[in-house]
Amino acid sequence: MSGSALFETFVRAPLAFDHGEGTWLVTDKGERYLDFAGGIAVNSLGYSHPHLVAALTEQAAKLWHVSNLYEIPGQSRLGERLADASFADKVFFTNSGAEALECAIKTARRYHFVKGHPERYRTITFEGAFHGRTLATIAAGGQYKYLEGFGPKVDGFDQVGFDDIDAAEKAITPETAAILIEPVQGEGGIRQVPTQSLKRLRQLCDQHGLLLIFDEVQCGVGRTGKLFAHEWAGVTPDLMAVAKGIGGGFPMGACLATDEAAVGMTAGVHGTTFGGNPLAMAVGNAVLDVVLEEGFLEDVRRKALLLKQGLAGVADEFPDVIESIRGTGLMLGLKCAMPNTKVTVALRDQHLLTVPAGDNVIRLLPPLTVTDAEIHEALERIRAGAKSLADAIVAAAAK
Ligand SMILES: *Cc1c(COP(=O)(O)O)cnc(C)c1O
């Protein structure tokens, strides 16, 4: 065996964390890092949130797993709460985002199948999308770097340019079943789809009898300051995939659907062993308790503005490092004027964690519970990191 026993699929930073407290991660050596990566938008309520810890440990002492052969009260309750808080009537629980997408894609295909149109199975997607790493979701995402070497691309996905709604309209054929889009692209580089475009997609779907699928795996569950990002546009989908933040760090996902869209998902046609297990449901319900609390999302919006305004100031100060600020809510991007990986490392040197994304962007995805003081602290660290990089440019030019 050479090196580690793990697959070499991840390029890992040389850091191992022992525990976390709120927005902070502490290494095995006791060093503290301010975490604006949030486990890539997963740790929506930070680390060791007392309400989440209590929900998980209480459930752990009672029951972990029973299988979906039986009623799971926590699952029924979380399903109802998600439906009440959204466009949806029905929910299917999964363990991950990719599985939630798989469920949405299958549900759209089954819908047309039971309506007498088995030929309608294709889904239109957008450049820069990320929908997961299963065979179908890499085909949906359409990114060559994820498809290469994995055999024939799963059939049934047609990709058009980012925010190119005219191209999406032209791509509709008698075989089209659905249009799939992230209202705010995460991995693609914090690229927000304009409200007008989401409205046009809704119209196109209605006009052509297609299902509109939103992937809110990253932008959902309060991240943008509304429970779901599409609420800002006043447009609702027929199907939606959710994961990441809904579990607050416990692996879980969900596919939400209207009654009509879920019409083909009858007994036995789809399933999961672990999806909707009692542990995940206890945590998911606890996350909703907090996020749906009066004033919580309003405070996320206020803090988001504070962070975004501060970032704009830093970008003005160091234009050779940060070109511009983008994004919405606590899903913000720094478009870098130098390789984003360099900036990520410079910020890590300041003990601030961030996540690189496509389009040479760095993502800031702090927990929704981040405090004003932590936002100020993060801005100081970003300023210090940007200054060290800017100073290095000046020093190099002087040589
Ligand atoms: C992370 C992500 C996924 C995939 O989720 P996994 O839990 O890694 O399978 C899908 N869509 C979006 C938008 C994501 O950010």
The ligand as a MOL file (V3000), in Angstrom:
LIG
                    3D

  0  0  0     0  0            999 V3000
M  V30 BEGIN CTAB
M  V30 COUNTS 15 15 0 0 0
M  V30 BEGIN ATOM
M  V30 1 C -23.6440 19.3960 -3.2170 0
M  V30 2 C -24.6510 19.5230 -4.2930 0
M  V30 3 C -25.2580 18.3940 -4.8700 0
M  V30 4 C -24.8530 16.9830 -4.5140 0
M  V30 5 O -25.0670 16.6850 -3.1670 0
M  V30 6 P -24.3510 15.3880 -2.5200 0
M  V30 7 O -24.9210 15.3470 -1.1400 0
M  V30 8 O -22.8900 15.6400 -2.5550 0
M  V30 9 O -24.7390 14.2260 -3.3430 0
M  V30 10 C -26.2400 18.5960 -5.8120 0
M  V30 11 N -26.6070 19.8370 -6.1830 0
M  V30 12 C -26.0380 20.9450 -5.6600 0
M  V30 13 C -26.5080 22.2840 -6.0990 0
M  V30 14 C -25.0290 20.8240 -4.7110 0
M  V30 15 O -24.4530 21.9200 -4.2250 0
M  V30 END ATOM
M  V30 BEGIN BOND
M  V30 1 1 1 2
M  V30 2 1 2 3
M  V30 3 2 2 14
M  V30 4 1 3 4
M  V30 5 2 3 10
M  V30 6 1 4 5
M  V30 7 1 5 6
M  V30 8 2 6 7
M  V30 9 1 6 8
M  V30 10 1 6 9
M  V30 11 1 10 11
M  V30 12 2 11 12
M  V30 13 1 12 13
M  V30 14 1 12 14
M  V30 15 1 14 15
M  V30 END BOND
M  V30 END CTAB
M  END
